[in-house]
């Protein structure tokens, strides 16, 4: 399309969206009285505006909520140092999460309803309760660590998030928000309490074979795994507008575990 034709098209859209002021001016002109302007669309037989007078097909109304669906994929993790805030020894967790979402968008604000599964099984290894010392294990078996095994530990969660966007460029927006939900815990955790040599320190527990002495408590299913957990979600990221109907999200945050991820949304 030539620049001349583009200018004419944009002018017509502007005229229609502002209540046809050019037509009103033409009607006030005595020389053109009683005759429709060349730019004036011919009304239908019922008096309604013709189809080409509706600019909704050209310009989206930002005040109207749109609905879309999306999918997301995440790398989820919890560093050993974070778990050691609550334990004297643990292992790190690295896994994946994936899910689907329904998005209600109005202007720069999204309400996102998500259903997601996150793997939550740390590496098998020795776990020591807070305040216990593996060096005292040979005299006080209550302070001996547990060799802990994780079998399919994960969370199936439903949550609602409230996300705002701030413009960076015409195609890129800063993305931030928070949400809450509930998760059903899957999988099992097994523990075996083992005797450690008297010279063992908690730092030595990085070696899973550091306490290969007598078994104090046989392998058993742990009762420390809750059936449900609350979901707390906070996030920061960016939204990339691929088109008017498709957007790509890249974000990081905390959703009971830390995550890095991406997703795509399609709006109807």
VOPAGU-2260 file (C-alpha; in pm, 1 decimal, decimal comma):
REM VOPAGU-2260
SITE   aa  ch    i         X         Y         Z
SITE  UNK   A    0       0,0       0,0       0,0
SITE  UNK   A    1     135,6     344,1     -92,1
SITE  UNK   A    2     197,0     604,5     175,1
SITE  UNK   A    3     -87,7     810,1      24,8
SITE  UNK   A    4    -336,1     524,3      66,4
SITE  UNK   A    5    -211,2     452,7     418,4
SITE  UNK   A    6    -267,7     817,4     515,7
SITE  UNK   A    7    -622,5     805,2     381,6
SITE  UNK   A    8    -698,4     483,7     572,5
SITE  UNK   A    9    -565,3     619,7     900,9
SITE  UNK   A   10    -764,2     941,2     850,9
SITE  UNK   A   11   -1087,0     745,5     798,2
SITE  UNK   A   12   -1029,1     543,5    1115,8
SITE  UNK   A   13    -960,1     860,9    1316,0
SITE  UNK   A   14   -1272,6    1027,2    1180,3
SITE  UNK   A   15   -1496,8     732,2    1266,4
SITE  UNK   A   16   -1350,9     686,9    1617,5
SITE  UNK   A   17   -1405,2    1053,8    1707,2
SITE  UNK   A   18   -1775,1    1060,2    1621,0
SITE  UNK   A   19   -1747,4    1165,6    1256,3
SITE  UNK   A   20   -1663,5    1533,0    1317,2
SITE  UNK   A   21   -1572,4    1581,7     949,8
SITE  UNK   A   22   -1922,0    1472,4     848,0
SITE  UNK   A   23   -2081,4    1709,7    1096,7
SITE  UNK   A   24   -1877,6    1996,0     954,5
SITE  UNK   A   25   -1985,0    1907,0     603,2
SITE  UNK   A   26   -2350,1    1910,3     710,0
SITE  UNK   A   27   -2309,1    2265,2     847,4
SITE  UNK   A   28   -2171,9    2383,0     512,3
SITE  UNK   A   29   -2450,7    2555,9     317,4
SITE  UNK   A   30   -2295,7    2458,6     -14,7
SITE  UNK   A   31   -2311,4    2093,1      75,4
SITE  UNK   A   32   -2645,0    2099,1     260,0
SITE  UNK   A   33   -2864,9    1798,1     195,2
SITE  UNK   A   34   -2590,0    1604,9      18,4
SITE  UNK   A   35   -2376,6    1344,1     196,8
SITE  UNK   A   36   -2003,3    1403,7     213,9
SITE  UNK   A   37   -1782,2    1186,3       0,4
SITE  UNK   A   38   -1634,7    1047,5     321,8
SITE  UNK   A   39   -1977,6     988,0     483,0
SITE  UNK   A   40   -2081,0     619,8     493,6
SITE  UNK   A   41   -2434,8     549,1     373,0
SITE  UNK   A   42   -2661,3     437,7     660,2
SITE  UNK   A   43   -2838,1     105,1     638,0
SITE  UNK   A   44   -3209,3      78,7     576,5
SITE  UNK   A   45   -3272,2      51,8     954,5
SITE  UNK   A   46   -3072,6     368,2    1019,0
SITE  UNK   A   47   -2772,1     186,1    1169,1
SITE  UNK   A   48   -2414,8     258,3    1068,3
SITE  UNK   A   49   -2275,1      44,7     786,0
SITE  UNK   A   50   -2035,9    -238,8     862,6
SITE  UNK   A   51   -1728,6     -42,1     753,4
SITE  UNK   A   52   -1805,3     225,8    1015,6
SITE  UNK   A   53   -1718,6     -17,1    1297,9
SITE  UNK   A   54   -1349,6      23,9    1378,0
SITE  UNK   A   55   -1339,4    -266,7    1629,7
SITE  UNK   A   56   -1187,4    -488,3    1363,1
SITE  UNK   A   57    -900,4    -243,4    1328,0
SITE  UNK   A   58    -835,0    -121,3    1683,6
SITE  UNK   A   59    -866,6    -333,0    2000,2
SITE  UNK   A   60   -1053,4    -177,3    2291,3
SITE  UNK   A   61    -801,5    -178,0    2581,7
SITE  UNK   A   62   -1084,7    -145,4    2835,1
SITE  UNK   A   63   -1246,8    -471,9    2727,3
SITE  UNK   A   64   -1125,4    -790,6    2895,4
SITE  UNK   A   65    -990,3   -1054,4    2659,1
SITE  UNK   A   66    -946,2   -1423,1    2742,1
SITE  UNK   A   67    -673,1   -1654,7    2631,6
SITE  UNK   A   68    -504,0   -1985,8    2702,3
SITE  UNK   A   69    -138,2   -2064,5    2746,8
SITE  UNK   A   70     129,7   -2316,8    2836,3
SITE  UNK   A   71     444,6   -2282,8    3045,8
SITE  UNK   A   72     767,3   -2474,4    3108,1
SITE  UNK   A   73     996,6   -2413,8    3406,0
SITE  UNK   A   74    1324,3   -2517,9    3560,3
SITE  UNK   A   75    1255,2   -2545,9    3935,3
SITE  UNK   A   76    1521,6   -2561,4    4202,4
SITE  UNK   A   77    1605,1   -2516,7    4571,1
SITE  UNK   A   78    1975,3   -2466,7    4658,6
SITE  UNK   A   79    2122,1   -2672,2    4940,1
SITE  UNK   A   80    2201,5   -2351,6    5128,4
SITE  UNK   A   81    1832,6   -2258,2    5141,7
SITE  UNK   A   82    1731,7   -2599,6    5279,7
SITE  UNK   A   83    2011,8   -2571,4    5535,0
SITE  UNK   A   84    1836,0   -2271,5    5685,6
SITE  UNK   A   85    1597,9   -2530,3    5832,3
SITE  UNK   A   86    1828,7   -2834,0    5852,6
SITE  UNK   A   87    2191,0   -2889,2    5947,8
SITE  UNK   A   88    2249,5   -3092,3    5632,5
SITE  UNK   A   89    2050,3   -3157,9    5316,0
SITE  UNK   A   90    2083,7   -3201,1    4939,6
SITE  UNK   A   91    1986,1   -2962,1    4661,3
SITE  UNK   A   92    1677,4   -3000,0    4442,0
SITE  UNK   A   93    1675,9   -2950,0    4063,8
SITE  UNK   A   94    1380,0   -3049,5    3851,0
SITE  UNK   A   95    1127,9   -2931,7    3589,7
SITE  UNK   A   96     772,3   -2802,4    3597,2
SITE  UNK   A   97     508,4   -2761,8    3329,1
SITE  UNK   A   98     150,6   -2647,5    3317,1
SITE  UNK   A   99    -138,5   -2475,1    3145,6
SITE  UNK   A  100    -314,6   -2148,1    3218,1
SITE  UNK   A  101    -619,8   -1938,1    3142,4
SITE  UNK   A  102    -554,4   -1563,8    3118,0
SITE  UNK   A  103    -795,1   -1272,7    3149,0
SITE  UNK   A  104    -631,5    -956,0    3015,8
SITE  UNK   A  105    -757,1    -600,3    3049,7
SITE  UNK   A  106    -513,4    -329,7    2945,1
SITE  UNK   A  107    -183,0    -398,7    3119,7
SITE  UNK   A  108    -331,5    -622,4    3391,4
SITE  UNK   A  109    -363,3   -1002,9    3374,1
SITE  UNK   A  110    -549,2   -1247,2    3596,3
SITE  UNK   A  111    -390,4   -1589,5    3542,9
SITE  UNK   A  112    -541,3   -1919,8    3657,8
SITE  UNK   A  113    -275,9   -2190,9    3637,6
SITE  UNK   A  114    -259,3   -2568,3    3675,7
SITE  UNK   A  115     100,4   -2687,8    3707,2
SITE  UNK   A  116     304,4   -2991,2    3804,6
SITE  UNK   A  117     649,1   -2934,8    3957,1
SITE  UNK   A  118     896,3   -3210,3    4036,4
SITE  UNK   A  119    1019,9   -3167,3    4394,7
SITE  UNK   A  120    1258,1   -3456,5    4458,8
SITE  UNK   A  121    1601,8   -3351,4    4590,5
SITE  UNK   A  122    1900,5   -3578,2    4540,8
SITE  UNK   A  123    1913,8   -3877,5    4774,7
SITE  UNK   A  124    2156,6   -3823,7    5062,8
SITE  UNK   A  125    2212,5   -3770,9    5433,3
SITE  UNK   A  126    1977,1   -3530,3    5613,2
SITE  UNK   A  127    2052,4   -3394,3    5958,5
SITE  UNK   A  128    1798,3   -3219,0    6180,5
SITE  UNK   A  129    1869,9   -2866,0    6298,3
SITE  UNK   A  130    2083,0   -2863,9    6613,2
SITE  UNK   A  131    2201,5   -3224,1    6583,1
SITE  UNK   A  132    2571,7   -3312,5    6552,3
SITE  UNK   A  133    2680,6   -3620,4    6360,6
SITE  UNK   A  134    2989,7   -3634,9    6584,8
SITE  UNK   A  135    2765,2   -3725,9    6879,4
SITE  UNK   A  136    2594,8   -4004,5    6688,6
SITE  UNK   A  137    2797,7   -4284,3    6850,9
SITE  UNK   A  138    2686,0   -4175,6    7198,7
SITE  UNK   A  139    2338,4   -4036,8    7122,1
SITE  UNK   A  140    2165,5   -4212,8    6834,3
SITE  UNK   A  141    1895,6   -3943,3    6825,1
SITE  UNK   A  142    2157,4   -3718,0    6662,0
SITE  UNK   A  143    2240,3   -3963,8    6384,9
SITE  UNK   A  144    2144,2   -3847,1    6033,6
SITE  UNK   A  145    1887,9   -4013,0    5809,2
SITE  UNK   A  146    1980,0   -4142,5    5468,5
SITE  UNK   A  147    1684,4   -3999,0    5275,3
SITE  UNK   A  148    1549,0   -4122,0    4941,8
SITE  UNK   A  149    1288,4   -3942,4    4731,4
SITE  UNK   A  150    1051,0   -4133,8    4507,6
SITE  UNK   A  151     853,3   -3915,6    4266,6
SITE  UNK   A  152     806,6   -3626,0    4506,8
SITE  UNK   A  153     617,5   -3344,7    4336,9
SITE  UNK   A  154     332,2   -3094,9    4360,9
SITE  UNK   A  155      19,8   -3059,1    4145,6
SITE  UNK   A  156     -97,3   -2704,1    4209,2
SITE  UNK   A  157    -383,4   -2476,5    4114,9
SITE  UNK   A  158    -322,9   -2105,4    4167,9
SITE  UNK   A  159    -441,0   -1758,9    4072,6
SITE  UNK   A  160    -189,3   -1483,5    3998,4
SITE  UNK   A  161    -232,1   -1109,7    3950,5
SITE  UNK   A  162      20,5    -967,6    3706,6
SITE  UNK   A  163      91,4    -610,2    3597,4
SITE  UNK   A  164     291,9    -487,0    3298,5
SITE  UNK   A  165     492,3    -170,0    3235,6
SITE  UNK   A  166     591,6     -65,5    2885,3
SITE  UNK   A  167     958,1     -83,7    2786,1
SITE  UNK   A  168     907,7     -70,7    2408,9
SITE  UNK   A  169     608,7    -122,7    2179,5
SITE  UNK   A  170     683,1    -495,9    2179,7
SITE  UNK   A  171     834,5    -552,4    2525,8
SITE  UNK   A  172     684,5    -501,2    2870,5
SITE  UNK   A  173     819,2    -548,9    3222,4
SITE  UNK   A  174     612,3    -813,1    3404,7
SITE  UNK   A  175     559,5    -847,3    3781,1
SITE  UNK   A  176     301,8    -991,5    4014,9
SITE  UNK   A  177     201,9   -1236,9    4287,1
SITE  UNK   A  178     -50,5   -1509,5    4352,0
SITE  UNK   A  179    -180,5   -1778,3    4586,6
SITE  UNK   A  180    -308,5   -2132,6    4547,9
SITE  UNK   A  181    -311,6   -2486,2    4682,6
SITE  UNK   A  182    -101,9   -2788,5    4589,3
SITE  UNK   A  183    -146,4   -3164,7    4623,2
SITE  UNK   A  184     178,0   -3342,1    4711,3
SITE  UNK   A  185     264,3   -3660,3    4520,7
SITE  UNK   A  186     534,9   -3920,4    4578,6
SITE  UNK   A  187     704,1   -4064,8    4884,3
SITE  UNK   A  188    1009,5   -4002,1    5101,1
SITE  UNK   A  189    1198,1   -4289,6    5269,2
SITE  UNK   A  190    1446,3   -4261,7    5556,8
SITE  UNK   A  191    1706,1   -4492,4    5709,7
SITE  UNK   A  192    1885,1   -4379,9    6029,1
SITE  UNK   A  193    2252,2   -4478,0    6020,3
SITE  UNK   A  194    2533,3   -4481,4    6273,4
SITE  UNK   A  195    2825,8   -4244,4    6204,8
SITE  UNK   A  196    3183,4   -4265,8    6336,5
SITE  UNK   A  197    3252,2   -4037,4    6633,1
SITE  UNK   A  198    3486,5   -3817,7    6427,5
SITE  UNK   A  199    3214,8   -3734,6    6170,4
SITE  UNK   A  200    3121,9   -3367,3    6126,8
SITE  UNK   A  201    2810,6   -3231,1    5961,9
SITE  UNK   A  202    3026,2   -3112,4    5670,5
SITE  UNK   A  203    3131,1   -3474,5    5611,8
SITE  UNK   A  204    2768,9   -3559,6    5534,8
SITE  UNK   A  205    2816,6   -3426,5    5180,5
SITE  UNK   A  206    2953,8   -3776,6    5119,8
SITE  UNK   A  207    2648,5   -4006,8    5125,4
SITE  UNK   A  208    2876,5   -4292,6    5239,2
SITE  UNK   A  209    3005,1   -4100,9    5542,8
SITE  UNK   A  210    2770,8   -4293,0    5775,6
SITE  UNK   A  211    2773,0   -4653,0    5658,1
SITE  UNK   A  212    2776,1   -4800,1    6006,9
SITE  UNK   A  213    2504,3   -4999,3    6174,5
SITE  UNK   A  214    2142,8   -4927,9    6079,1
SITE  UNK   A  215    1968,7   -4780,6    6381,5
SITE  UNK   A  216    1623,1   -4750,2    6224,1
SITE  UNK   A  217    1528,1   -4960,0    5922,0
SITE  UNK   A  218    1417,3   -4798,1    5598,6
SITE  UNK   A  219    1066,3   -4662,7    5640,3
SITE  UNK   A  220     826,5   -4421,1    5474,0
SITE  UNK   A  221     854,0   -4075,9    5628,1
SITE  UNK   A  222     547,5   -3912,8    5780,3
SITE  UNK   A  223     695,7   -3565,9    5723,8
SITE  UNK   A  224     545,5   -3528,0    5373,7
SITE  UNK   A  225     222,0   -3323,0    5395,7
SITE  UNK   A  226     -71,7   -3418,8    5171,1
SITE  UNK   A  227    -136,8   -3057,5    5065,2
SITE  UNK   A  228      65,3   -2735,9    5075,7
SITE  UNK   A  229     -21,8   -2368,6    5025,8
SITE  UNK   A  230     116,5   -2209,8    4708,9
SITE  UNK   A  231     278,6   -1866,4    4729,8
SITE  UNK   A  232     385,6   -1719,7    4398,9
SITE  UNK   A  233     588,0   -1405,1    4324,6
SITE  UNK   A  234     742,8   -1330,3    3986,6
SITE  UNK   A  235     941,2   -1086,5    3774,1
SITE  UNK   A  236     993,7   -1107,7    3403,3
SITE  UNK   A  237     918,0    -971,3    3058,9
SITE  UNK   A  238     636,5   -1007,7    2808,5
SITE  UNK   A  239     709,9   -1002,6    2434,2
SITE  UNK   A  240     422,6    -919,6    2199,2
SITE  UNK   A  241     466,0   -1152,5    1901,3
SITE  UNK   A  242     136,4   -1030,7    1756,2
SITE  UNK   A  243    -189,6    -882,6    1882,3
SITE  UNK   A  244    -308,5   -1232,8    1979,5
SITE  UNK   A  245      14,2   -1409,7    2080,9
SITE  UNK   A  246     257,0   -1316,2    2359,3
SITE  UNK   A  247     569,9   -1483,5    2496,4
SITE  UNK   A  248     658,4   -1459,1    2867,0
SITE  UNK   A  249    1001,9   -1505,8    3023,0
SITE  UNK   A  250    1016,7   -1489,2    3401,5
SITE  UNK   A  251    1179,0   -1591,1    3728,0
SITE  UNK   A  252    1029,9   -1615,1    4071,2
SITE  UNK   A  253     934,8   -1822,4    4371,5
SITE  UNK   A  254     637,3   -2061,5    4369,6
SITE  UNK   A  255     713,1   -2265,9    4683,4
SITE  UNK   A  256    1039,7   -2340,2    4498,0
SITE  UNK   A  257    1254,9   -2108,1    4289,2
SITE  UNK   A  258    1206,4   -2118,9    3914,1
SITE  UNK   A  259    1319,2   -1988,3    3576,1
SITE  UNK   A  260    1075,4   -2034,0    3294,3
SITE  UNK   A  261     896,3   -1929,2    2983,5
SITE  UNK   A  262     547,1   -1955,3    2843,9
SITE  UNK   A  263     322,1   -1849,6    2559,3
SITE  UNK   A  264     -36,1   -1720,4    2558,6
SITE  UNK   A  265    -289,5   -1707,8    2277,3
SITE  UNK   A  266    -588,3   -1469,4    2300,5
SITE  UNK   A  267    -919,5   -1513,6    2125,4
